[in-house]
Amino acid sequence: SVQICINVARVAEEQARHHIRNLLRDAWRRLNRELLSAQQQQHQTTFSRSFMNVALNIARVSQCMYNYKDG
């Protein structure tokens, strides 16, 4: 993802890493906001609670893998 950002945006590696970190931070904020909103409202959502938990866990694993660089 960093390399793609470097090539597409034509920026230095550190700028690309900073941009990707910001994208991840914003995505986590949106995910957490949606999950908390669904839990607080306790109404029927488009997706089941178990599906939302699985999706969130996949996002957590992805974040963990990204923390060890793209390799």
C-alpha positions as CSV (number, residue, x, y, z in Angstrom):
1,S,0.0,0.0,0.0
2,V,2.9,2.4,0.7
3,Q,4.6,1.6,-2.6
4,I,1.3,2.2,-4.5
5,C,0.9,5.5,-2.7
6,I,4.5,6.5,-3.6
7,N,3.9,5.6,-7.2
8,V,0.4,7.1,-7.6
9,A,0.9,10.3,-5.6
10,R,4.6,10.6,-6.4
11,V,5.6,11.4,-2.8
12,A,8.4,10.3,-0.5
13,E,8.2,7.1,1.4
14,E,7.7,8.8,4.8
15,Q,4.9,10.9,3.4
16,A,3.2,7.8,1.9
17,R,3.5,6.0,5.3
18,H,2.0,9.0,7.1
19,H,-0.9,9.1,4.6
20,I,-1.6,5.4,5.0
21,R,-1.5,5.7,8.8
22,N,-4.0,8.5,8.5
23,L,-6.3,6.4,6.3
24,L,-6.1,3.5,8.8
25,R,-6.8,5.8,11.7
26,D,-9.8,7.3,10.0
27,A,-11.1,3.9,9.0
28,W,-10.8,2.6,12.6
29,R,-12.7,5.7,13.8
30,R,-15.6,5.0,11.3
31,L,-15.7,1.3,12.2
32,N,-15.7,1.9,15.9
33,R,-18.4,4.6,15.5
34,E,-20.6,2.3,13.5
35,L,-20.2,-0.6,15.9
36,L,-20.9,1.6,19.0
37,S,-23.9,3.1,17.3
38,A,-25.4,-0.3,16.5
39,Q,-24.8,-1.5,20.0
40,Q,-26.3,1.6,21.7
41,Q,-29.4,1.7,19.5
42,Q,-29.9,-2.1,19.8
43,H,-32.1,-2.1,16.7
44,Q,-32.0,-4.5,13.8
45,T,-29.2,-3.6,11.4
46,T,-28.5,-4.7,7.9
47,F,-25.9,-7.2,9.1
48,S,-26.1,-9.6,12.1
49,R,-24.0,-8.8,15.1
50,S,-21.9,-11.9,14.6
51,F,-21.1,-10.8,11.0
52,M,-20.1,-7.4,12.3
53,N,-17.8,-9.0,14.9
54,V,-16.2,-11.2,12.3
55,A,-15.7,-8.2,10.0
56,L,-14.2,-6.2,12.8
57,N,-11.8,-9.1,13.7
58,I,-10.7,-9.3,10.1
59,A,-9.9,-5.6,10.2
60,R,-7.9,-6.1,13.4
61,V,-5.9,-8.9,11.9
62,S,-5.2,-6.7,8.8
63,Q,-4.0,-3.9,11.1
64,C,-1.8,-6.2,13.0
65,M,-0.2,-7.5,9.7
66,Y,0.2,-4.0,8.4
67,N,2.1,-3.0,11.5
68,Y,4.9,-5.4,10.4
69,K,5.2,-3.5,7.1
70,D,3.9,-4.7,3.8
71,G,5.9,-7.9,3.8
